[in-house]
Amino acid sequence: MPLELLHLSSVVRSSMLDNSGARVGRIEDVIVRPGGEPHPPVTGLVASMSGRELFVPIWRVAELGVAGVHLEGDATSLGKFERRPGELLLARDLSAHHLINLVGARLIRANEIELACVDSAWRVVGVDPSSRGVLRRVMPRALARSIGTGQIVDWESIEPFVGHVPSARMRIPYRKLARLRPAQIADLVEAASHEEGEEIIEAVGQDHELEADVFEELDSDHQREFLSSRSDEDAARLLATMAPDDAADLLADLDQERRIPVLEALPAKQQAKVRSLLRYHPETAGGLMSPDFLLLDQATTVADALDALRLSEVPPEALSVLYVGDADRRLVGTVSIVRLVKALPEQRLGDVAEDEPVTVRADADLHAIVRKMSDFNLSAAAVVDQDFQVLGVVTVDDVLELLMPTGWRRDFGMTSVPD
């Protein structure tokens, strides 16, 4: 049996009636305390009476409905409302504000909040982001009741921005955002206001690797925006956990006076990689490449190569191809992971590798890289110097990121906020 919903807009500004049915005040807000439950219970109401704000415990409510709120007992015994840490005021904090819908990773606007009596307890069960809630708030109450309910988003998939809440001890739970992909979280940040985006970044900051992955997915404007308020040491901590090529791009976008202090605060190994990448123009193969790749001697057996692959710390996107070198580490061939897995364990890499590997030079521009990768169906291309030493690897996702127009996610409605 479907729940009978009660719109928040029907409760707020409704009459507060005593046990005789006389109007003694007006309901101003509904109080909930989010916790571990998917649908948080209503703990009380905020009412105004004779110019005072009063707290109405939910156990004092005999009836809650569109006709008003009926109290049990004498209204004069109600105490002054004082907000407690961890409480949400639905109208004041959430109504008409952005919320995160974790299903689909989108921002929605809480144009209406839906309540229902579940197992004899009033609970928040959902949000209506449609324009119907806006109409209910601005129309006379008698006409507002005739407006139907839109598509309800279950509260279980909702996370509010606590910046709207002047109550302490609240924050967006990291465990909820961690269920999303970094690109989805980045989309949320880009669609949100600066303050809302800061909340999301702060939440994912509990996991430094996830924070770095999210920063890698942000557009350059948002990267600069969120790094501008960080200290040089904090910025260096973030860049240290990012892929070197992404860290180099982000460092290059910083104000000139900050680049050297942040660079020098990086760990030695990451600093060396970033310095080498900064020598190249960002839209050449040298500027796009990752210095992390796996190159093994051609005499290595397939079994040993697979062991090296398992132990490698190279990012997965750069491991689709294994590079084969001679005794001087000059590139002599490539082996796809599929081909490696199909080969016999005792075979040598030199015997299973494809000769004459397709490569690009460090100064190759974006068009040359795209043409080479397209012509040879490459998911990754080795960048080499004049001695055929491998400098790094350009992967297809690096190229796609530059080819896609700025703001394409928003243009295609992927991060827009529904009306």
Number of C-alpha atoms within 10 A of each C-alpha: 3 4 10 11 16 19 22 25 24 21 24 22 17 21 21 25 23 20 13 11 12 11 16 16 22 21 22 21 23 22 22 20 17 16 10 7 9 15 22 18 22 23 18 20 24 21 26 20 16 9 8 12 19 23 19 23 16 19 11 16 18 14 14 17 14 18 13 20 24 21 23 15 14 11 18 10 9 16 13 14 15 10 14 10 13 17 19 26 23 23 20 15 19 21 20 18 16 22 23 22 21 19 12 12 22 21 25 22 21 26 24 30 25 23 22 20 17 14 7 7 13 20 20 26 23 23 27 22 25 19 15 17 25 18 15 23 16 10 12 10 15 10 10 18 14 9 12 9 14 14 10 15 19 17 19 16 16 21 18 21 21 20 16 16 19 15 16 12 9 16 17 19 13 16 11 14 19 14 12 15 14 21 16 20 28 26 24 25 24 22 19 22 12 14 13 21 21 15 19 24 22 15 19 24 16 13 12 15 15 19 22 23 21 23 27 22 18 19 16 15 10 17 19 16 13 15 17 14 10 11 12 20 15 14 21 23 17 20 27 23 17 23 20 24 26 23 26 25 18 21 24 14 15 18 11 10 8 16 16 13 13 20 24 15 17 21 13 12 10 18 21 14 18 25 14 16 25 17 11 16 15 18 16 19 29 28 24 27 28 26 22 19 22 22 20 21 20 24 15 16 21 23 18 15 22 16 11 14 15 9 9 14 12 15 13 10 15 23 20 18 24 21 26 25 22 15 10 10 17 18 25 19 22 25 20 15 15 10 13 20 14 10 17 12 14 11 15 19 27 22 14 20 20 17 14 10 15 16 20 21 19 22 17 17 18 17 13 15 21 16 11 16 21 12 9 10 10 17 15 22 24 28 26 21 15 8 10 17 16 24 20 25 27 28 21 18 12 17 20 11 12 12 12 10 10 12 11 11 15 14 11 9 10 16 23 18 17 12 10
